[in-house]
Amino acid sequence: MNRWRDWWAQAQRDLDHAEHAHADGDFEWAAFASHQAAEKGLKALILAASGEPWGHSLALLVEALPASAAIGQEVSEAAHRLDKHYIPARYPNGLAADIPVSSTPRMKPGKPSLMRARSSTPAGAVYLDRDLRISQLRTAAERARGRLPALRRAVLFGSLADGTAGPRSDADLLLVLETSLHADPTDRVPEALAALSPLPCPLDLFVVTAAELARLEAAGDPLVREVRRCGLDLLDSALDES
């Protein structure tokens, strides 16, 4: 489940807190809460683009944003300025002298800051190449078809199929066989995994026969409903064919 909306909502809450702290004259907490709001907002944008953000440096998170974010230079400059408050706004040893509240007053133009030039940790993001991952799984399905003559369909569903997967998401795959010598579907999994291997990612695998699939659908099985909702047949066969 991609929770970018939760990160965005919390970023807005943190920004509200920063504004309240600033109004109360708690400038060090206003600075830190502002950094938190920006960090969570940037991470929400990365998550929304199927990325996986890490670290706390706003400047580096801005650099890690997808090109579609179209961030201007002023945002990058603001990120660099706010990064200087990540540690010094909380810890005395983040300052050359004094305590955090003394380093974050309402500054007058041209007044020097006690903040060190760098104060935050490395950060970045990794992204899922969804088209490549699906192509790799399609290759695995074709390989399995050559090794399992009874294989009729290989249907990708779940987060990777509906576009909400991240770099570490597994793939949900339903294999449909014409028949099987194994009455228990779980007993079919080892042979199916061997037929698919090598795999590009962890796999949550379900193996049913065509007759079992028909019975599950008639019973309104939740897994089959999910497959019908977003399933992508990697073997390009129609899911409704007999």
RAGI-V922322 format. One record per residue. RES is the residue in one small letter. OMEGA is omega in radians with two decimals (NA if undefined). Layout:
res | omega
RES | OMEGA
RES | OMEGA
This chain:
res | omega
m | 3.12
n | -3.01
r | -3.09
w | -3.14
r | 3.10
d | 3.11
w | -3.14
w | 3.13
a | 3.13
q | 3.07
a | 3.11
q | 3.08
r | -3.13
d | 3.11
l | 3.06
d | 3.13
h | 3.12
a | -3.13
e | 3.11
h | 3.14
a | 3.13
h | 3.14
a | -3.14
d | -3.12
g | 3.09
d | -2.94
f | 3.13
e | 3.11
w | 3.04
a | 3.13
a | -3.11
f | 3.13
a | 3.08
s | 3.10
h | 3.12
q | 3.13
a | -3.13
a | -3.14
e | -3.11
k | 3.08
g | 3.11
l | 3.13
k | 3.07
a | 3.13
l | 3.13
i | 3.11
l | -3.14
a | 3.11
a | 3.13
s | 3.07
g | 3.09
e | -3.08
p | 3.07
w | 3.10
g | -3.00
h | -3.11
s | -3.14
l | -3.11
a | -3.13
l | 3.06
l | 3.07
v | 3.12
e | -3.10
a | 3.13
l | 3.08
p | -3.12
a | -3.11
s | -3.14
a | 3.07
a | -3.13
i | -3.13
g | -3.12
q | -3.11
e | 3.11
v | 3.11
s | 3.13
e | 3.11
a | 3.12
a | 3.11
h | -3.14
r | -3.08
l | 3.10
d | -3.10
k | -3.08
h | -3.03
y | 3.14
i | -3.09
p | 3.12
a | -3.07
r | -2.98
y | 3.10
p | -3.12
n | 3.01
g | -3.10
l | 3.06
a | 3.14
a | 3.03
d | -3.10
i | -3.03
p | -3.08
v | -3.12
s | -3.08
s | -3.08
t | 3.04
p | 3.03
r | -2.99
m | 3.01
k | -3.14
p | 3.08
g | 3.14
k | -3.10
p | 3.12
s | 3.07
l | -3.11
m | 3.03
r | -3.07
a | -3.13
r | -3.13
s | -3.08
s | -3.03
t | 3.09
p | -3.13
a | 3.11
g | -3.14
a | 2.98
v | -3.06
y | 3.04
l | 2.97
d | -3.01
r | -3.13
d | 3.12
l | -3.12
r | 3.13
i | 3.09
s | 3.12
q | 3.11
l | 3.09
r | 3.09
t | 3.11
a | 3.12
a | 3.09
e | 3.11
r | 3.14
a | 3.13
r | 3.10
g | -3.10
r | -3.14
l | -3.10
p | -3.11
a | -3.09
l | -3.14
r | -3.08
r | 3.02
a | -2.97
v | 3.06
l | 3.10
f | 3.14
g | -2.97
s | 3.14
l | 3.13
a | -3.07
d | 3.01
g | -3.12
t | -3.10
a | 3.02
g | -3.09
p | -3.09
r | -3.13
s | 3.02
d | 3.13
a | 3.06
d | -3.03
l | 3.06
l | 3.04
l | 3.11
v | 3.13
l | 3.05
e | 3.08
t | 3.08
s | 3.08
l | -3.12
h | 3.12
a | -3.13
d | -3.13
p | -3.13
t | 3.11
d | -3.13
r | -3.01
v | -3.12
p | 3.13
e | 3.14
a | 3.11
l | 3.11
a | 3.14
a | -3.13
l | -3.01
s | 0.06
p | -3.08
l | -3.12
p | -3.07
c | 3.04
p | -3.02
l | 2.96
d | -2.90
l | 3.05
f | -3.09
v | -3.12
v | 3.01
t | 3.14
a | 3.13
a | 3.11
e | 3.12
l | 3.14
a | 3.13
r | 3.13
l | 3.14
e | 3.13
a | -3.13
a | 3.14
g | -3.10
d | -3.10
p | 3.14
l | -3.14
v | 3.07
r | 3.12
e | 3.10
v | 3.13
r | -3.08
r | -3.00
c | -3.04
g | 3.07
l | -3.10
d | -3.08
l | 3.09
l | 3.06
d | 3.05
s | -3.11
a | -3.10
l | -3.08
d | -3.08
e | -3.09
s | NA
